[in-house]
Amino acid sequence: MDGREGLSTGEDARGAEGNRAVRVVVADDQAVVREGIVMLLGLLPGVEVVGAARDGEEAVALAAELAPDVVLMDLRMPRCDGVEATRRIREGHPGTEIVVLTTYADDDSLFPALQAGARGYLTKDASGEEIVRALRDVTDGRAGLSPSVQRRLLEQLLERNERAGWSGRAEPAGRPGDAEDAAGAAGAVVGRQRGGVERPTGLGHPGDSGGSGAPGHSGGLGGPADDGLTERETEVLVLVADGLSNQEIAGRLRISTATVKTHINNLFAKTGVRDRAQAVRYAYQHGLVRAPGKRVT
């Protein structure tokens, strides 16, 4: 088996809008499952399956040979499991992203996979549309996680912050991939949630009348924060945490996208974050936003 039998080629290599298709290697030790995934992906627009691996060792070899955009990785496989294969691929071939596709969504499966470098995590009840969305997300620099995984990561982030007293101090992880890694991963995925982020009492949406503000901030959105953020920069930060793009933020605040970029650069510099994922994490740690169902006191 050369890992490339019965794979999609030709017109399938073009996306629905003429974009280059995402080149994918499928790794699963169960032949029926592996062949079914290859067949499903071959029917979907914007995806080109270039290889299929029976275990982690073959996945690592095909990643080196074919340089795919994404490896769709099972976790429980012989010889080399999905976590170890993910680690080796990400270390040796950083241009290839990993999306886990597994039956298991427990913490002992989820966190080690994310810690090893997976940018996406789906369970095998995911639809074809969800798989394609995850593949596109990771190749575009976003995280491709199922809603249930996003909720679990947000819960871990909130639990960690509650234990740290919202101070932002990192706690030692109880085991590899525990709360600290979950917090970082949560920061990377919160931006994908639409309408799922709520603000603590007194913060509201930009433009709403403010209240007492968030921990570590003087006056919430009503005035400059202790970290030097202006009211407008705080509004932009909240919208970034809400998952809005620069263009969407510009439309919401009725300003230009260039002005949005300026505000984002300024708030990055003032808060010391390097990217949007860290900005989302900062917003959570400082009480500017909270996950659904969690009470901020």
C-alpha positions in Angstrom: 0.0 0.0 0.0 1.5 3.4 -1.0 -1.0 5.5 1.0 -2.4 7.1 -2.1 -4.9 4.6 -3.7 -8.4 5.8 -4.5 -7.6 9.4 -3.5 -9.3 12.5 -4.9 -7.5 14.4 -7.7 -8.2 16.7 -10.7 -11.1 19.0 -10.3 -11.5 18.1 -6.7 -8.2 20.0 -6.0 -10.0 23.3 -6.6 -12.0 25.0 -3.8 -15.6 26.1 -4.2 -14.5 29.7 -5.0 -11.4 28.7 -7.1 -9.0 28.7 -4.1 -6.5 25.9 -3.8 -7.9 22.9 -2.1 -6.7 21.8 1.3 -4.3 18.9 0.8 -5.0 16.2 3.4 -3.5 13.0 4.7 -6.0 10.7 6.6 -4.6 8.6 9.4 -6.7 5.8 11.0 -5.9 2.2 11.8 -9.3 0.9 11.0 -9.6 0.2 7.2 -13.3 0.7 7.0 -13.2 4.0 8.9 -10.1 5.2 6.9 -11.6 4.4 3.5 -15.0 5.9 4.5 -13.3 9.2 5.6 -11.3 9.3 2.3 -14.5 8.7 0.3 -16.4 11.4 2.3 -13.6 14.0 1.9 -13.4 13.1 -1.9 -17.0 14.3 -2.2 -16.5 17.6 -0.5 -15.5 20.8 -2.2 -12.2 22.4 -1.4 -10.5 19.2 -0.1 -7.9 17.0 -1.9 -6.9 13.7 -0.1 -3.3 13.0 -1.1 -2.6 10.1 1.3 -3.9 7.6 3.8 -2.0 6.1 6.7 -2.7 2.9 8.7 -0.9 4.2 11.8 1.1 7.0 13.3 4.4 5.8 11.7 2.8 5.9 8.2 1.3 9.3 9.0 4.8 10.7 9.9 6.3 9.2 6.7 3.5 10.6 4.5 3.8 14.0 6.0 7.5 14.0 5.2 6.9 12.7 1.6 3.8 14.7 0.6 4.0 17.8 2.7 0.2 18.0 3.2 -1.6 21.0 4.6 -3.3 18.9 7.2 -3.1 15.4 8.7 -6.6 14.2 9.9 -5.3 12.1 12.8 -6.9 9.3 14.8 -5.5 9.0 18.3 -5.6 5.3 19.2 -3.4 3.5 16.7 -0.7 0.8 16.8 3.1 1.3 16.6 2.8 5.1 17.0 -0.3 6.7 18.4 -1.8 9.9 17.3 -0.4 12.1 20.0 3.2 10.9 19.3 2.7 11.2 15.6 1.3 14.7 16.0 4.4 15.7 18.1 6.8 14.3 15.5 5.0 15.9 12.5 4.8 19.3 14.2 8.4 19.2 15.2 9.7 18.0 11.8 7.2 19.6 9.5 5.7 22.7 11.0 4.0 23.6 7.8 1.6 20.7 8.3 -1.3 21.2 10.7 -3.0 18.4 12.7 -6.7 18.0 13.1 -7.6 15.1 15.5 -10.6 13.0 14.4 -11.4 10.5 17.1 -14.1 8.7 19.0 -12.8 10.1 22.3 -13.4 13.5 23.8 -12.2 12.9 27.4 -9.6 15.1 29.0 -6.9 12.4 28.9 -7.3 12.3 25.1 -8.0 16.0 24.4 -5.3 17.8 26.3 -2.3 15.7 25.4 -3.3 16.0 21.7 -3.5 19.8 21.9 -0.2 20.0 23.9 1.5 17.9 21.2 0.5 20.5 18.7 -2.9 19.7 17.2 -4.8 22.8 16.1 -8.1 21.0 15.6 -10.1 18.4 17.5 -13.2 16.7 16.3 -15.1 13.6 17.3 -16.2 11.0 14.7 -19.8 12.1 14.8 -18.8 15.4 13.1 -20.5 16.2 9.8 -18.6 16.6 6.5 -19.3 20.3 6.7 -17.7 20.5 10.2 -14.6 18.6 9.0 -14.1 20.9 6.1 -14.6 23.9 8.3 -12.0 22.6 10.7 -9.5 21.9 7.9 -10.0 25.4 6.5 -9.7 27.0 10.0 -6.4 25.4 10.8 -4.9 26.3 7.4 -6.0 29.9 7.9 -4.3 30.1 11.3 -7.4 29.5 13.5 -8.3 26.6 15.7 -10.7 24.0 14.4 -12.5 22.6 17.4 -15.9 21.1 17.8 -18.4 23.1 20.0 -18.1 20.5 22.8 -14.4 20.8 22.9 -14.5 24.6 22.9 -16.9 24.4 25.9 -14.5 22.0 27.7 -11.5 24.3 27.2 -13.5 27.3 28.3 -14.5 25.5 31.5 -10.8 24.6 32.1 -9.9 28.3 31.6 -12.5 29.5 34.0 -11.6 26.9 36.6 -8.0 27.9 36.3 -8.7 31.6 36.7 -10.9 30.9 39.7 -8.2 29.0 41.4 -5.7 31.7 40.6 -8.1 34.4 42.0 -8.2 36.1 38.5 -4.6 37.2 39.1 -3.4 35.7 35.8 -0.7 33.7 37.6 0.2 30.4 36.0 -0.4 27.4 38.1 1.7 24.2 37.8 -0.2 21.7 35.7 -1.3 18.6 37.6 -0.4 16.4 34.6 0.8 17.0 31.0 -1.8 19.0 29.1 -3.8 20.1 32.2 -5.3 23.5 33.0 -2.4 25.6 31.9 -2.3 24.1 28.4 -6.1 24.1 28.4 -6.1 27.9 29.1 -3.7 28.5 26.2 -5.8 26.4 23.9 -9.0 28.1 25.0 -7.5 31.4 24.2 -6.9 30.2 20.7 -10.5 29.1 20.1 -12.7 31.5 21.9 -12.4 33.8 18.9 -14.3 31.2 16.9 -17.4 31.5 19.0 -20.1 33.7 17.7 -22.6 35.1 20.3 -21.3 32.6 22.9 -19.3 35.1 24.9 -21.0 37.1 27.7 -19.7 40.0 29.6 -19.7 40.4 33.4 -22.3 42.7 34.9 -21.3 46.3 34.2 -19.4 45.7 31.0 -22.1 45.0 28.4 -21.6 45.5 24.7 -19.6 48.4 23.4 -21.7 51.5 23.7 -23.9 50.2 26.5 -23.9 52.1 29.8 -21.2 50.8 32.0 -21.2 49.7 35.6 -18.6 49.0 38.2 -16.1 47.4 35.8 -14.0 44.3 35.8 -11.2 43.2 38.2 -8.0 45.1 37.5 -9.8 47.8 35.6 -11.0 51.2 36.8 -14.5 51.8 35.4 -14.9 48.9 32.9 -15.6 50.4 29.4 -16.3 53.8 30.9 -12.7 55.0 31.0 -9.0 54.0 30.7 -8.0 50.8 32.4 -5.1 50.3 34.8 -3.1 48.8 31.9 -3.5 52.0 30.0 -6.2 50.9 27.5 -8.4 53.6 26.3 -12.2 53.1 26.2 -12.1 52.4 22.5 -9.2 50.0 22.8 -11.1 48.1 25.5 -14.2 48.0 23.2 -12.0 46.5 20.4 -10.5 44.0 22.8 -14.0 42.8 23.8 -15.0 42.4 20.2 -11.8 40.5 19.4 -12.7 38.1 22.3 -16.2 37.9 20.8 -14.6 36.4 17.6 -15.2 39.3 15.3 -12.8 40.0 12.4 -11.2 43.4 11.8 -13.8 44.1 9.2 -16.7 43.1 11.5 -15.3 45.2 14.3 -15.0 48.2 11.9 -18.6 47.8 10.9 -19.8 47.4 14.5 -17.9 50.5 15.7 -18.4 52.4 12.5 -14.7 53.0 12.0 -12.2 52.0 9.2 -10.4 48.7 9.2 -7.1 50.7 9.3 -8.2 52.3 12.5 -9.2 48.9 14.0 -5.7 47.6 13.1 -4.2 50.7 14.9 -6.3 50.0 18.0 -5.3 46.3 18.0 -1.6 47.1 17.7 -1.9 49.6 20.5 -3.7 47.3 22.8 -1.3 44.5 22.0 1.6 46.7 23.0 -0.1 47.9 26.2 -1.1 44.5 27.4 2.0 42.7 26.3 0.2 40.1 24.2 1.6 38.9 20.9 -1.5 37.7 19.0 -5.3 37.5 19.0 -5.3 34.2 20.9 -3.3 35.8 23.8 -5.6 38.9 23.6 -8.6 36.6 24.1 -7.0 34.9 27.1 -6.1 38.4 28.5 -9.7 39.4 28.2 -10.9 36.4 30.1 -8.2 36.7 32.8 -9.1 40.3 33.5 -12.9 39.7 33.6 -13.8 41.6 30.4 -15.7 38.6 29.1 -16.9 35.3 30.5 -18.1 32.0 29.2 -21.8 31.1 29.1 -23.2 29.8 32.3 -20.4 31.2 34.5 -21.1 33.9 37.1 -18.6 36.6 37.6 -18.9 38.1 41.1 
